[in-house]
Amino acid sequence: MKDSAPRALRKDAAENRERLLAAARELFAEHGLGVTLNDIAHHAGVGVGTAYRRFPNKEAVIDALFEERMEDVETVAREALNEPDAWHALAGYLKRSLQMQFGDRGLNQILSDPTLGDTRINDVRVRIAPLVVELVERAKEQGAVRPDFEPTDVIFIQAAVSTIMEGTRDVAPNLYERYLALFLDGIRTGRPDFTPLPIPALSSEVTHLAMTSERRRERGRSRP
């Protein structure tokens, strides 16, 4: 009986931590990074004191979410490296990492935040970049991608598709898949034909709505 209490307390603490992280994801997605740790505690349904026992401040919550995502991306990259076909490995990594990013809008904001600290940026460089380098070098060695394709090009493809994700999320959630297919066809060699695009292009009217969605949201927030 003496051993059961500490185990129960540890389980309770872990559950509260996960509830706080889940609440933070939701609030960051809806309101951006301006929410407070108190807001996160209320949304999670735990006491403010409990929140501060798990995380000393909001930045610690952001760090925990960032670490979670880095672990997920690292796992996806390492799984891709186990794929013997270098093209499938590289394309699969891009698709899966972007799907993860699309499915978590709050974390996408964290990763895109211009105030992201040097420590977090360096974490990406140290942990993820070497895996991407290996994926690209294998693809080049197997002749699967154009010889002038470089690992840093992967970063800009992800950044470009991420921008499309955010701009069209409300009007055409899967549109980013079309442009990822275009990017992939642009770097691939030896294909007999082009990859069928998974979604048609938007009309000019819907494109205008997508490209001005953030401006409309800002106007709505500025109204009394």
C-alpha positions in Angstrom: 0.0 0.0 0.0 2.8 2.4 0.7 4.1 2.2 -2.9 0.7 3.0 -4.5 0.5 6.7 -3.5 3.7 7.9 -5.2 2.8 6.0 -8.4 -0.7 7.6 -8.3 0.8 11.1 -7.8 3.2 10.6 -10.7 0.4 9.4 -13.0 -1.8 12.4 -11.9 1.1 14.9 -12.6 1.7 13.3 -16.0 -2.0 13.5 -16.9 -2.2 17.2 -15.8 0.9 18.0 -17.9 -0.7 16.4 -21.0 -4.0 18.2 -20.4 -2.1 21.5 -20.2 -0.2 20.8 -23.4 -3.5 19.8 -25.2 -5.1 23.0 -24.0 -2.1 25.1 -25.2 -2.3 23.5 -28.6 -6.0 24.5 -28.9 -5.5 28.0 -27.6 -2.4 28.7 -29.7 -4.3 27.5 -32.8 -7.3 29.7 -32.1 -5.7 32.8 -30.6 -2.0 32.7 -31.4 0.8 32.8 -28.9 -0.6 35.8 -27.0 -2.5 33.6 -24.5 -1.2 33.3 -20.9 -0.4 30.3 -18.8 -3.5 31.2 -16.7 -5.6 30.9 -19.9 -4.1 27.6 -20.6 -4.8 26.3 -17.1 -8.5 27.4 -17.3 -8.9 25.8 -20.7 -7.3 22.6 -19.4 -9.6 22.6 -16.4 -6.8 22.5 -13.8 -5.9 25.0 -11.1 -3.4 27.7 -11.9 -1.2 26.5 -9.1 -1.1 23.0 -10.8 -0.2 24.7 -14.1 2.7 26.5 -12.5 4.0 23.3 -10.9 4.2 21.7 -14.3 5.4 24.7 -16.2 7.1 27.8 -14.7 5.8 30.0 -17.6 4.3 30.0 -21.0 7.7 29.8 -22.7 8.2 26.4 -21.0 4.9 25.2 -22.5 6.1 26.4 -26.0 9.4 24.6 -25.4 7.7 21.4 -24.5 5.5 21.5 -27.6 8.5 22.3 -29.7 10.4 19.3 -28.3 7.4 17.1 -29.0 7.3 18.1 -32.6 11.0 17.8 -33.1 10.8 14.2 -31.8 7.9 13.5 -34.2 9.8 15.0 -37.2 13.0 13.2 -36.3 11.0 9.9 -36.1 9.5 10.5 -39.5 13.0 11.3 -41.0 14.6 8.2 -39.5 11.7 6.0 -40.7 12.2 7.5 -44.2 15.9 6.6 -44.1 14.8 3.0 -43.6 13.1 3.1 -47.0 15.5 1.6 -49.6 14.0 3.6 -52.5 15.5 7.0 -52.0 12.8 8.8 -54.0 10.0 7.3 -51.9 12.0 8.1 -48.8 12.4 11.8 -49.7 8.9 12.3 -51.0 7.4 10.4 -48.1 9.3 12.5 -45.6 8.1 15.7 -47.2 4.5 14.5 -47.3 4.4 13.2 -43.7 6.2 16.2 -42.2 3.8 18.6 -44.0 0.8 16.6 -43.0 1.9 16.8 -39.3 2.4 20.6 -39.7 -1.0 21.0 -41.4 -2.8 19.0 -38.6 -1.4 21.2 -35.9 -2.0 24.9 -36.6 -0.8 26.1 -33.2 2.6 24.3 -33.6 2.8 25.7 -37.1 2.6 29.1 -35.6 5.3 28.3 -33.1 7.6 27.0 -35.9 6.9 30.1 -38.0 7.3 32.5 -35.1 10.0 35.1 -36.0 10.9 35.3 -32.3 11.8 31.7 -32.1 14.9 31.5 -30.0 18.4 30.6 -31.2 18.3 27.4 -29.0 15.3 26.0 -30.8 16.6 27.0 -34.2 19.9 25.3 -33.4 18.0 22.2 -32.2 16.4 21.9 -35.7 19.8 22.3 -37.3 21.5 19.7 -35.2 18.8 17.1 -35.0 16.8 17.3 -38.2 19.2 18.9 -40.8 21.7 15.9 -41.0 18.8 13.5 -41.6 17.5 15.7 -44.4 21.0 15.9 -45.9 21.2 12.1 -45.9 17.8 11.8 -47.5 18.8 14.2 -50.3 22.3 12.7 -50.8 20.8 9.2 -51.2 18.3 10.5 -53.7 21.0 12.1 -55.7 23.2 9.0 -55.6 20.3 6.9 -56.9 19.7 9.5 -59.6 16.2 10.1 -58.3 16.4 13.9 -58.2 18.1 16.5 -60.3 21.8 16.7 -59.6 21.6 20.4 -58.6 19.0 19.7 -55.9 20.3 20.5 -52.4 19.2 19.8 -48.8 18.4 23.5 -48.2 15.9 23.3 -51.0 13.8 21.0 -48.8 13.5 23.8 -46.2 12.3 26.3 -48.8 9.8 23.7 -50.2 8.4 23.2 -46.7 8.3 27.0 -46.1 6.5 27.6 -49.4 3.9 24.8 -48.9 3.4 25.9 -45.3 2.5 29.4 -46.5 0.0 27.9 -48.9 -1.4 25.7 -46.1 -2.1 28.7 -43.9 -3.5 30.9 -46.7 -6.0 28.4 -48.0 -6.8 26.3 -44.9 -10.3 27.8 -44.6 -11.3 27.7 -48.3 -9.5 24.6 -49.7 -7.8 22.6 -46.9 -6.1 20.1 -49.2 -4.9 22.6 -51.8 -1.3 22.4 -50.5 -1.1 18.8 -51.8 -1.4 20.1 -55.4 1.6 22.4 -55.0 3.6 19.7 -53.1 3.0 17.4 -56.2 4.2 20.2 -58.5 7.3 20.7 -56.4 8.1 17.0 -56.3 7.7 16.7 -60.1 10.0 19.7 -60.5 12.9 17.9 -58.7 12.3 14.3 -59.9 14.2 12.7 -62.7 13.5 9.8 -65.1 9.7 10.0 -64.8 7.6 8.7 -67.7 4.9 11.2 -67.1 3.7 13.8 -64.6 2.2 12.9 -61.2 -1.6 13.4 -61.3 -2.4 16.5 -59.2 -4.5 15.5 -56.2 -6.8 18.6 -56.3 -7.8 21.0 -59.1 -6.6 24.6 -59.1 -8.7 27.2 -57.4 -10.7 29.7 -59.4 -9.5 33.3 -59.5 -12.4 34.3 -57.1 -11.5 31.6 -54.5 -7.8 32.4 -54.9 -8.6 36.0 -54.1 -10.5 34.9 -51.0 -7.7 32.7 -49.8 -5.0 35.4 -50.3 -7.0 38.0 -48.5 -8.3 35.9 -45.6 -5.7 37.1 -43.1 -6.5 40.7 -44.0 -10.2 40.1 -43.4 -9.5 38.4 -40.1 -7.3 41.4 -39.0 -10.1 43.8 -40.0 -12.6 41.8 -38.0 -10.3 41.8 -34.9 -9.9 45.6 -35.1 -13.6 46.4 -35.2 -15.1 47.5 -31.8 
